[in-house]
Amino acid sequence: MELKDKTILITGSTDGVGRVVAQRLGASGARVLVHGRDATRGKAVIAEIEAAGGKAEFLAADLASLAEVRRLAEAVRARTSRLDVLINNAGVGTAGDKRQTSADGHELRFAVNYLAGFLLTSELLPLLRASAPARIVNVASAGQQAINFDDVMLTHGYSGVRAYCQSKLAQILFTIDLSEQLKGSGVTVNALHPASYMNTTMVRQAGVKPWSSVETGADAILNLATAQKLEGRSGLYFDGLRESRADAQAYDARARQQLRSLSLDLVGLASPKSKEEPS
């Protein structure tokens, strides 16, 4: 993909693999919308991109709040008339076995890793459609746990690992479901596991010794975001640079419909036909 003058939003891009992706995209001529919670770190990333001759803007939002997700979408719409690539990268890792909830009362990892991206994508779909050909990349994980629809919020048998893996599989179900809805639109959506145990804050907080680099993970994310060979291909799951298969639940149409209905309800999109959001 020719990146000059393309506009790309990357959530969670003030640290870790998201930061490397933002830097590389900026260096390639794209206009980068950098997202994070910390303005100081955000300004540092912007300065790095601009020092290398790139263009970037920082947008602050805490994705543990659906109201802030909506404000982020509004900020994007206010700053650009097109969006060529959306990379849903922000997330909470596996560290900690004490169950936490978001500002809206949802289990934290499900809220940040999955629901925030679901809502942000829903809000930005009209912009992506208008910019077609456009791409959506969902940064998931090889760590996947089938969703228990009787206890999605994990009020029983909670663990940080279980919560993380369930939220990451939810991203993949959403990817496949959305790809079917976007057929013929010129907008593609794919998911990936970028690399195992990258040298990120998230991995270190989990007490794991990193054994992959953020550069390796960035290569995999940029492959889905920009590779010419993936033009028009959608609904795929990649393990690094290799097309792969996710957990079996991702290919269960009934489970995907169940997740879609639940998600629309949780984010307050009660009338799915009223907007161009996943329905």
Buried (B, 14 or more C-beta within 10 A) or exposed (E): BEBEEBBBBBBBBBBBBBBBBBBBBBBBBBBBBBBBBEEEBBEBBBEBBEEEEBBBBBBBBBBBBBEBBBBBBEBBBEBBEBBBBBBBBBBBBBBBEEBBEBBBEBBBBBBBBBBBBBBBBBBBBBBBBBBBEBBBBBBBBBBBBBBEEEEBBBEEEBBBBBBBBBBBBBBBBBBBBBBEBBEEBBBBBBBBBBBBBBBBEBBBEBEBEBEBBBEBBBBBBBBBBBEEEBEEBBBBBBBBBEEEEBBEBBBBEEBBEBBBEBBBEBBEBEEBEEEBBBB
